[in-house]
Structures are given as structure tokens and as C-alpha cells.
């Protein structure tokens, strides 16, 4: 498969401050100390709806916004060739180290707005936790789908707009988002330090309360940060920096994501029925 190089002087659909923040994050949290069991559990949550059985033998696909390479660690052994794309040189360095033992991985410094692949050349793709951090999510999704062959699956994780949560839950998020807007504009060392204080003083206590509540027979599904009740403090620290250290963040309802998928030329759209929300997969339509 041939490829066209991305022009380094042109970085369409990129927020450079956000890219720099993620380069810093993955340099600090390269996921190498995450236990294999926790990595497998998290991977299963995100990829549970991915139609592996649709892929041809020796499938070639793309990881758009690969970050530390944590998803590629689970995908690369299952496919023929995997292209890892990120707009951050620092992130790509981390991913290269993580995938050093995988000969079928290729790395590209490029943005989701200008992918270095020919139209209709790839058998699958995914972009998890990335496209809500670009200025124009719809345009980025269309660019991803452009690279896929008809019938190829594409998986995303886009931040949800709490459309399946009660009003009080959304109010709590609005308060936390005000904190994020302040923290994300701090210098990176201070941003990191503040996020770690939040991990210890907010994430860990709430996750512990949810775990104890569940053991006591309570329904904790709507408790803030209950997702972390089964996660390590390392993951909490990572996600606290991810959540509060990122300047550009967009959120979408399930119906909005369905519309984005339809606009991009994806059909047979399927949503995961568990956390994290929303993981969504679609199939590229013929002629799209």
C-alpha cells in the first residue's frame, strides 16, 4: 500500500496547545507500569463492540491519535499491519518504545485533519479519545473514513454529553469543567501537579466510596467517578491529567454521534451499552 506524506508545515484541524499537552501527558504516563490484567480489562471495554470477524487476513489499519500506543499493544498482534498516527512527536516516541517488539507497526507524524493514506486503502481504523480534542470533529471523522475501504469498520470513543445521566450529575460536571478550564491554562508543570492533587483528593476517595458502596449492595452506576472503582491509582492519575490538563474538549450526545457517523458515510452504527460512553463503531458505506 502506498502512502502520501503529510506536509509538516500544514497541520489542519489541530489545536497545538492540546497536542503539546498530550505529548507531555504520555511522556509522564507511558502506561508501561499498568498491569496486564488492567490493560486487558480497559482494552475490552473500548473494543468490545469492534467487529474483528469482519477483518480480512493480514488486515491493514490505522490508529488515529495513537498517544502512548496503549491501544496498539492490543491491536497489532491481531492484524497484518498497523499505522500509528499522532500529531505529537513526543507521543510518537513513547509509542515507538511501547511497540518496539511489533514488526508490523509503522509510525506517522500527522494530524487527524490530513492523514497520510490514500483514499479507500485501509481495512479498518479506530480513534479513541482523540476526535473530541480537535477543532472540527466532523471534518476529522470524514478524513478518517476517507482512508477506509467500503465495508471497513471504524471505531471511536467520543466524550459523552451526559445525555444518559440525571440533571444533578450534569451539574457536577459543569462545576468540574470550570476547574478544567482554569487548570488547563496553567504552565505544564503546575498543570501536572494540580491534576495529581485532584487524583488523590477527588478521584481516589470517590472511586473508593463507589467500590465500598457496590460491595454493600448499593447501585453506584450514577455515582461520580464510579468507573474508577476497579481501576488503579495510576489510571486515576493518568486520567486526571487527561481530563483537567486538556484545553480543547468537546462533548456529544448519542444522537449527535449518530449524525456525525451518517455524515461521514458510516452505516450499521452500533453503540456500546456500558462505560465508557460513547464507544461507537460503524461500517463505511459503498460509494461513501
Secondary structure by P-SEA (a helix, b strand, c coil): cbbbbccccccccccaaaaaaaaaaaaacccccccaaaaaaaaaaaaccccccccccbbbbbbcccccaaaaaaccccccbbbbbbccaaaaaaaaaaacccccbbbbbcccccccccccccccccccccccccccaaaaaaaaaaaccccbbbbbbcccccccccaaaaaaaaaaaaaaaaaaaccaaaaaaaaaaaaaccaaaaaaaaaaaaaaccccccccccccccccaaaaaaaaaaaaaccbbbbbcaaaaaaaaaaaccccbbbbccccccbbbbbbcccc
